[in-house]
């Protein structure tokens, strides 16, 4: 089917926020559309990153097309039926559809009527949900999440992927320091995953020497669950755990597109925030990981090659994630002596983006902290770059309060402490 969509914004409903919805499980979905608008919005849904595991068949036609399709074949997990019929006719059509539906098949109706009575009758007759036409992409995805997401296994955390526009931008250093700030200043539970298996630096920067790490999970996906993952984590501080890379060249590291998916999903079920330190490379697994992340940060330096690569990344991510927040940009190592560079304004203007932060070149501060295996906030919390890292963390959390406010105990902390003492007693 030809995709005539030019902008995802036309399908968005500002009243329905789908940005934190996780990818749905493998499903077969059949859709029957009576209008071009319905056809287009469902085609957009089928291409959304949250539905990459689902298989769609989208056809023109209404109830009669559906009845003909299922006359001699089984029905899928979900049928989406767009109908312009009046309430009485729609109820009659649903009764016909029920006769050919297998048990376990769910039905979503997109209709014209906005009557509460009709909604109640449809639900009473086995329809899973009803949306008033024209239904937005956001509404449809939110309904699918309600129908098929498993609350007992659904990830509860958020993932933040950090990648450099080119090698040497300092993306890993910033990913590590942002993780430290989120955990130690804002008191969020954070897992930092080093996805650069041959050359990762998480173990060095945090002065750790774990015997297990992310490679053990990637090479044994059948074992990955919350319990196994917990064994692989190295604790850096009270709120920060590390999923370190082996950082050896004893083997090559070639992965399939979804090699890291089970690791990411298991980690998200156990932590509030998962920071993914992604190496500067482009292959199936980095593409998949970036596509499925909740937030993306591109770290660039103020030079032409970095500008070109940033533009390519931003354009590609918009195509991969048309219904998500655009990627953030951090412009790093600005003001390097004797190096011609592109100003922050000239760098960001062709990208049509406002940088999340502009960080000055300060080799003394960064080098001293790295050599002592300290994060910047540990080395000097009052340094202007440390303050910028804190601002980045606050922006990612959407918090306006100062880090000190985040340290205040929760009103429930006293009760939780009592419950813990009672349990241990």
Secondary structure, 3 states (H helix, E strand, C coil): CCCCCCCHHHHCCCCCCCCCCCCCCCCEEEEEECCHHHHHHHHHHHCCHHHCCCEEEEEECCHHHHHHHCCCCCCCCEEEEEECCCHHHHHHHHHHHHHHCCCCCEEEEEECCCCHHHHHHHHHCCCCEEEECCCCHHHHHHHHHHHHCCCCCCCCCEEEEEEECCCCCCHHHHHHHHHHHHHHCCCCCEEEEECCCCCCCHHHHCCCCCCCCHHHHHCCHHHCCHHHHHHHCEECCCCEEEECCCCCCCCCCCCCCCCCHHHHHHHHCCCCEEEEEECCCCCHHHHHHHHHCCEEEEEEECCHHHHHHHHHHHHHHHHHCCCCCCCEEEEEEECCCCCCCCCHHHHHHCCCCCCCEEEECCHHHHHHHHHCCCCHHHHCCCCHHHHHHHHHHHHHHCCCCCHHHHCCCCCCHHHHHHHHHHHHC
